[in-house]
Amino acid sequence: MTYPIAVRSALVMWTKTNVPELSKVSVLMKQRTKVEETLRAMQHAGAGNLQVISDFDMTLTRFAHCGKRVPTTHNILDHRILIDEDCTQKMRALLNFYYPIEIDASQTSEQKLPLMVEWWTKVHHLLIQQNIQRDMLAQAVRESGVILRDGYEVFFDRLAELQVPLLIFSAGVGDILEEVVRQSRVFHPNVHVISNYMDFDDHGVLRAFKGHLIHTFNKREGALLHAANLPELQGRPNVLLLGDSLGDLTMADGVAQPHHLLTVGFLNDQVEERKESYVEAFDIVLVKDETMEVPNGVLKFITSGGGHAK
Ligand SMILES: Nc1ccn([C@@H]2O[C@H](COP(=O)(O)O)[C@@H](O)[C@H]2O)c(=O)n1
């Protein structure tokens, strides 16, 4: 039976929000009703009005696997074919000093911001001194142990199939990120990346990093500068945002006239200390959940309502 548009809208609003994955023990929500309302509104608008914006390190990649930390894109560069022992030691010392600050629940983003600039700048400076060869990056990725979250194929493939743009917005290293996605066979045409890209000379040797530095707590600037101008994202006012840091919540700030925003936060580390702030800030919080089950369930629901496609 076909219903007129007004009746169809009402029916959609009455439909139960059936996302079984939201019942997982890893899921925390401060306002379940608001989440359900947003989901129904996004389902009603359909895939044609949707864009997905996601962080990369520890959001699309796993935090840990078999009891070991999974490397970030910066840490993938810690491979002897790219950098020497001295550089490894210095980068690790910087990580040990600055990472606890990055995730410290007692400091504000504003307090952390200058320290993050310091960390990224020091590491990029060290890397530039290493004569890193572009041709070696693929091998470093292959041998790094990096791994995307379980269920990543469903996530990437469904978005590609529905032609929903996926913007990966990362403070990591763009060249490495792209290689990880390529080697995972999910670098589909709907995937766009904003990140820190390496600048190589004519011999393929790293000489600098391109453009404005992106770190964990300045993604708003990147969103306004880059994401706001991406033609593929225009006319898609509904956003599913995935991140693992409170700084990631600004990744959608470049969206012109947003209608509905649903935020999912992976809480990987310092769980008890950060739980309260994550539940306050993200619509859905996933505690120590190494899978894409919830994003996939949410995506399935939003895109299965027959909302009008573009
Ligand atoms: N030298 C560094 C600098 C940063 N990191 C981590 O990378 C993450 C940034 O990438 P996103 O895709 O999450 O934006 C960030 O969370 C840092 O912990 C690093 O490992 N080494």
The ligand as an SDF file (V2000), in Angstrom:
LIG
                    3D

 21 22  0  0  0  0  0  0  0  0999 V2000
   53.3550   11.8150   17.8490 N   0  0  0  0  0  0  0  0  0  0  0  0
   52.1110   11.4160   18.0030 C   0  0  0  0  0  0  0  0  0  0  0  0
   51.0390   12.3020   17.9230 C   0  0  0  0  0  0  0  0  0  0  0  0
   49.7670   11.8080   18.0970 C   0  0  0  0  0  0  0  0  0  0  0  0
   49.5710   10.5170   18.3230 N   0  0  0  0  0  0  0  0  0  0  0  0
   48.2010    9.9730   18.4860 C   0  0  0  0  0  0  0  0  0  0  0  0
   47.5220   10.0320   17.2480 O   0  0  0  0  0  0  0  0  0  0  0  0
   46.1690   10.3860   17.4520 C   0  0  0  0  0  0  0  0  0  0  0  0
   45.7510   11.3970   16.3990 C   0  0  0  0  0  0  0  0  0  0  0  0
   45.0650   10.8640   15.3520 O   0  0  0  0  0  0  0  0  0  0  0  0
   43.4320   10.8810   15.1940 P   0  0  0  0  0  0  0  0  0  0  0  0
   43.2000   10.0570   13.9500 O   0  0  0  0  0  0  0  0  0  0  0  0
   42.8730   10.2110   16.4330 O   0  0  0  0  0  0  0  0  0  0  0  0
   42.9660   12.2930   15.0450 O   0  0  0  0  0  0  0  0  0  0  0  0
   46.0810   11.0560   18.8050 C   0  0  0  0  0  0  0  0  0  0  0  0
   44.9830   10.5820   19.5350 O   0  0  0  0  0  0  0  0  0  0  0  0
   47.4080   10.7460   19.4820 C   0  0  0  0  0  0  0  0  0  0  0  0
   47.2660   10.0040   20.6710 O   0  0  0  0  0  0  0  0  0  0  0  0
   50.6270    9.6470   18.3680 C   0  0  0  0  0  0  0  0  0  0  0  0
   50.4120    8.4120   18.5600 O   0  0  0  0  0  0  0  0  0  0  0  0
   51.8870   10.1110   18.2130 N   0  0  0  0  0  0  0  0  0  0  0  0
  1  2  1  0
  2  3  1  0
  2 21  2  0
  3  4  2  0
  4  5  1  0
  5  6  1  0
  5 19  1  0
  6  7  1  0
  6 17  1  0
  7  8  1  0
  8  9  1  0
  8 15  1  0
  9 10  1  0
 10 11  1  0
 11 12  2  0
 11 13  1  0
 11 14  1  0
 15 16  1  0
 15 17  1  0
 17 18  1  0
 19 20  2  0
 19 21  1  0
M  END
$$$$
